[in-house]
């Protein structure tokens, strides 16, 4: 049996560590044997909660951030000063900070002010949204004309003459309520009538501005989907080999570099706490003009638009009071995702899925009538948990965390009152609470092995090249289909995100019948085999047998550029690799496996071509011509694939260029 040192070494936030150890020490050895004999996750959670020590950890947060009108007014005044000095970006920041902490009924004026900053920064669509929201919430009638005139100018800048004309006409109507000198009123009216006359005559007075919508990434569509796994291309099939390999993806035909393989929405996602105001709580896009949550209470999160706020409103009303404890306790992202997967589904719907939950754990296989899709809990619940191979203290640790999450959930309005029992050790959990506890512990186990990092590419302002850009981890997501892909230290795919939607493309040629592999973090180009194996055993509990590990490939910087690895012309039936020194004068290479010779002149000529193409691709990348760079890199890979065998230094450097130019197709932020 593991001792208290094993619990002390569990990877858990400091907030929980002492109480976890106290709970473990309170259980005598005979009782702990009972814990290990329990058959369900719900029973394990109930066991933990049967000890008073498990109820000692507080659920409240002392410095919970609420609306603050006094602070909001100070921020608005700061914004006004920046605006008056023409520092519109700083004005936008100040107004946005004020908007997050302003009570809803007072928001109108703040949004109106921010719309002016957005207009001057040429964020015309966002300014229009702020104006609409300000008028919906409530705005002084004597100032209506200002908002309508600004809206008219925004539409004019965007080239929408009809809506611009309508807004100018409304401005004329609202001038009747304006409390301004008569001379100023007449001047505004005269200017608008002149503008309307010009517009009616077809004059082109479109302002040159930028449309932020044109910069939005478009989610691609797969032309032909797999019928059982519709997030996948038909070029992939999911097979189950059982054992250590389990479910995995196989190419049904040859796949070319850059080919679209998966487009998948998540089952659930959670932002990292440090990005809770920087990015949209719902879609994860960078907030330019953030909106507060629908609860009109907390100031912990923000949305990129009213539409995202409204779409997330029901879920947020359930999670509002527990976001503070979750973030401030430094609970892991798997804890946040475990409870989010519950809360995002209405209770009356979730409780109807008890049979589906049991069905999912019984070797579920998708059918055309019920395919494997991310929105179906059966797909989510069927993912591997490795429960049978967990140590007793690992299982206790997760049961302890599930118990705390259940206690936290009971403080919300998510569960009906007739389902809840008192938060006391001598009260048995209700059957529905047992179900939720079971789900939470199941979620914590499956999320450990199946969560993907959601990312955004951070680019430097005024920097054309992507060379100095960085891919940032901003949150976690559970993508059931992509989670089925096995790991390779030489992956065949690259992942990027548009909002929270994952897009997967091929990173190299993948032959029909071969496995399509993801990468779980350790990659052969920059980490030694020993370090990769150590990390994979520690984090994912397996020994990697990918081609890079079996072949003991060196780091990319250690690959000898003087040795060329030619494929034997006999083909797959031989599969031998012919090592040729780059300075060799021979044009034929003898294969000691099949006793045939391969003409390497064609390969050497191809390598000369790739050298020239690589310079062209690098030049495109340096000038920010990312599309052209990508096309050139893909040409290089195709040439190298036909002739040489991996590992090839130029090949893997080329892959790095492809990865970079593909990442820019997704979430991107400029700093």
Secondary structure as the mmCIF struct_conf table of DSSP 4:
data_model
#
loop_
_struct_conf.conf_type_id
_struct_conf.id
_struct_conf.beg_label_comp_id
_struct_conf.beg_label_asym_id
_struct_conf.beg_label_seq_id
_struct_conf.end_label_comp_id
_struct_conf.end_label_asym_id
_struct_conf.end_label_seq_id
HELX_RH_AL_P HELX_RH_AL_P1 UNK A 4 UNK A 8
TURN_TY1_P TURN_TY1_P1 UNK A 9 UNK A 9
BEND BEND1 UNK A 10 UNK A 10
HELX_RH_AL_P HELX_RH_AL_P2 UNK A 14 UNK A 26
BEND BEND2 UNK A 27 UNK A 27
HELX_RH_AL_P HELX_RH_AL_P3 UNK A 29 UNK A 37
BEND BEND3 UNK A 40 UNK A 40
HELX_RH_AL_P HELX_RH_AL_P4 UNK A 41 UNK A 49
TURN_TY1_P TURN_TY1_P2 UNK A 50 UNK A 50
BEND BEND4 UNK A 51 UNK A 51
HELX_RH_3T_P HELX_RH_3T_P1 UNK A 52 UNK A 55
BEND BEND5 UNK A 57 UNK A 57
TURN_TY1_P TURN_TY1_P3 UNK A 62 UNK A 63
STRN STRN1 UNK A 66 UNK A 66
HELX_RH_AL_P HELX_RH_AL_P5 UNK A 69 UNK A 84
TURN_TY1_P TURN_TY1_P4 UNK A 85 UNK A 86
HELX_RH_AL_P HELX_RH_AL_P6 UNK A 88 UNK A 100
TURN_TY1_P TURN_TY1_P5 UNK A 101 UNK A 101
BEND BEND6 UNK A 102 UNK A 102
HELX_RH_3T_P HELX_RH_3T_P2 UNK A 104 UNK A 106
HELX_RH_AL_P HELX_RH_AL_P7 UNK A 107 UNK A 120
TURN_TY1_P TURN_TY1_P6 UNK A 121 UNK A 122
HELX_RH_AL_P HELX_RH_AL_P8 UNK A 124 UNK A 137
HELX_RH_3T_P HELX_RH_3T_P3 UNK A 141 UNK A 143
HELX_RH_AL_P HELX_RH_AL_P9 UNK A 144 UNK A 157
TURN_TY1_P TURN_TY1_P7 UNK A 158 UNK A 159
HELX_RH_AL_P HELX_RH_AL_P10 UNK A 161 UNK A 174
HELX_RH_3T_P HELX_RH_3T_P4 UNK A 175 UNK A 177
BEND BEND7 UNK A 180 UNK A 180
HELX_RH_AL_P HELX_RH_AL_P11 UNK A 182 UNK A 200
TURN_TY1_P TURN_TY1_P8 UNK A 201 UNK A 202
HELX_RH_3T_P HELX_RH_3T_P5 UNK A 212 UNK A 215
BEND BEND8 UNK A 216 UNK A 216
HELX_LH_PP_P HELX_LH_PP_P1 UNK A 217 UNK A 220
BEND BEND9 UNK A 223 UNK A 224
STRN STRN2 UNK A 225 UNK A 225
BEND BEND10 UNK A 227 UNK A 229
TURN_TY1_P TURN_TY1_P9 UNK A 230 UNK A 231
STRN STRN3 UNK A 232 UNK A 233
TURN_TY1_P TURN_TY1_P10 UNK A 234 UNK A 235
STRN STRN4 UNK A 236 UNK A 240
TURN_TY1_P TURN_TY1_P11 UNK A 243 UNK A 245
STRN STRN5 UNK A 247 UNK A 251
BEND BEND11 UNK A 252 UNK A 253
STRN STRN6 UNK A 255 UNK A 255
TURN_TY1_P TURN_TY1_P12 UNK A 257 UNK A 258
STRN STRN7 UNK A 260 UNK A 264
BEND BEND12 UNK A 267 UNK A 267
STRN STRN8 UNK A 268 UNK A 271
HELX_RH_3T_P HELX_RH_3T_P6 UNK A 273 UNK A 275
TURN_TY1_P TURN_TY1_P13 UNK A 276 UNK A 278
STRN STRN9 UNK A 279 UNK A 279
TURN_TY1_P TURN_TY1_P14 UNK A 281 UNK A 283
HELX_LH_PP_P HELX_LH_PP_P2 UNK A 285 UNK A 285
STRN STRN10 UNK A 286 UNK A 286
HELX_LH_PP_P HELX_LH_PP_P3 UNK A 287 UNK A 287
BEND BEND13 UNK A 288 UNK A 289
STRN STRN11 UNK A 291 UNK A 291
TURN_TY1_P TURN_TY1_P15 UNK A 294 UNK A 295
BEND BEND14 UNK A 296 UNK A 297
STRN STRN12 UNK A 298 UNK A 298
BEND BEND15 UNK A 300 UNK A 300
STRN STRN13 UNK A 303 UNK A 303
BEND BEND16 UNK A 304 UNK A 305
HELX_RH_AL_P HELX_RH_AL_P12 UNK A 306 UNK A 311
TURN_TY1_P TURN_TY1_P16 UNK A 312 UNK A 312
HELX_RH_AL_P HELX_RH_AL_P13 UNK A 313 UNK A 328
TURN_TY1_P TURN_TY1_P17 UNK A 329 UNK A 330
HELX_RH_AL_P HELX_RH_AL_P14 UNK A 333 UNK A 343
TURN_TY1_P TURN_TY1_P18 UNK A 344 UNK A 344
BEND BEND17 UNK A 345 UNK A 345
HELX_RH_AL_P HELX_RH_AL_P15 UNK A 347 UNK A 350
HELX_RH_3T_P HELX_RH_3T_P7 UNK A 351 UNK A 353
HELX_RH_AL_P HELX_RH_AL_P16 UNK A 354 UNK A 360
TURN_TY1_P TURN_TY1_P19 UNK A 361 UNK A 363
BEND BEND18 UNK A 368 UNK A 370
TURN_TY1_P TURN_TY1_P20 UNK A 374 UNK A 375
HELX_RH_AL_P HELX_RH_AL_P17 UNK A 377 UNK A 381
TURN_TY1_P TURN_TY1_P21 UNK A 382 UNK A 382
BEND BEND19 UNK A 383 UNK A 383
HELX_RH_3T_P HELX_RH_3T_P8 UNK A 387 UNK A 389
HELX_RH_AL_P HELX_RH_AL_P18 UNK A 392 UNK A 409
TURN_TY1_P TURN_TY1_P22 UNK A 410 UNK A 411
BEND BEND20 UNK A 412 UNK A 415
TURN_TY1_P TURN_TY1_P23 UNK A 417 UNK A 419
BEND BEND21 UNK A 423 UNK A 423
TURN_TY1_P TURN_TY1_P24 UNK A 425 UNK A 426
BEND BEND22 UNK A 427 UNK A 427
HELX_LH_PP_P HELX_LH_PP_P4 UNK A 428 UNK A 430
HELX_RH_AL_P HELX_RH_AL_P19 UNK A 431 UNK A 450
STRN STRN14 UNK A 451 UNK A 459
TURN_TY1_P TURN_TY1_P25 UNK A 461 UNK A 462
BEND BEND23 UNK A 466 UNK A 466
TURN_TY1_P TURN_TY1_P26 UNK A 467 UNK A 468
STRN STRN15 UNK A 470 UNK A 478
TURN_TY1_P TURN_TY1_P27 UNK A 480 UNK A 481
HELX_RH_3T_P HELX_RH_3T_P9 UNK A 482 UNK A 484
BEND BEND24 UNK A 485 UNK A 485
HELX_LH_PP_P HELX_LH_PP_P5 UNK A 486 UNK A 486
STRN STRN16 UNK A 487 UNK A 487
BEND BEND25 UNK A 489 UNK A 490
BEND BEND26 UNK A 492 UNK A 492
STRN STRN17 UNK A 493 UNK A 498
TURN_TY1_P TURN_TY1_P28 UNK A 499 UNK A 500
STRN STRN18 UNK A 501 UNK A 506
BEND BEND27 UNK A 507 UNK A 508
STRN STRN19 UNK A 510 UNK A 510
TURN_TY1_P TURN_TY1_P29 UNK A 512 UNK A 513
BEND BEND28 UNK A 514 UNK A 514
STRN STRN20 UNK A 515 UNK A 516
STRN STRN21 UNK A 518 UNK A 518
BEND BEND29 UNK A 521 UNK A 521
TURN_TY1_P TURN_TY1_P30 UNK A 524 UNK A 526
BEND BEND30 UNK A 527 UNK A 527
HELX_RH_AL_P HELX_RH_AL_P20 UNK A 529 UNK A 540
BEND BEND31 UNK A 546 UNK A 546
HELX_RH_AL_P HELX_RH_AL_P21 UNK A 547 UNK A 550
TURN_TY1_P TURN_TY1_P31 UNK A 551 UNK A 552
HELX_LH_PP_P HELX_LH_PP_P6 UNK A 553 UNK A 555
HELX_RH_3T_P HELX_RH_3T_P10 UNK A 556 UNK A 558
BEND BEND32 UNK A 559 UNK A 559
TURN_TY1_P TURN_TY1_P32 UNK A 561 UNK A 562
STRN STRN22 UNK A 563 UNK A 567
HELX_LH_PP_P HELX_LH_PP_P7 UNK A 568 UNK A 568
TURN_TY1_P TURN_TY1_P33 UNK A 569 UNK A 570
TURN_TY1_P TURN_TY1_P34 UNK A 572 UNK A 574
STRN STRN23 UNK A 577 UNK A 581
TURN_TY1_P TURN_TY1_P35 UNK A 582 UNK A 583
BEND BEND33 UNK A 587 UNK A 587
STRN STRN24 UNK A 588 UNK A 590
TURN_TY1_P TURN_TY1_P36 UNK A 592 UNK A 594
STRN STRN25 UNK A 597 UNK A 599
HELX_RH_AL_P HELX_RH_AL_P22 UNK A 601 UNK A 622
TURN_TY1_P TURN_TY1_P37 UNK A 623 UNK A 624
HELX_RH_AL_P HELX_RH_AL_P23 UNK A 626 UNK A 643
STRN STRN26 UNK A 644 UNK A 644
BEND BEND34 UNK A 646 UNK A 646
HELX_RH_AL_P HELX_RH_AL_P24 UNK A 649 UNK A 663
TURN_TY1_P TURN_TY1_P38 UNK A 664 UNK A 665
BEND BEND35 UNK A 666 UNK A 666
STRN STRN27 UNK A 668 UNK A 670
#
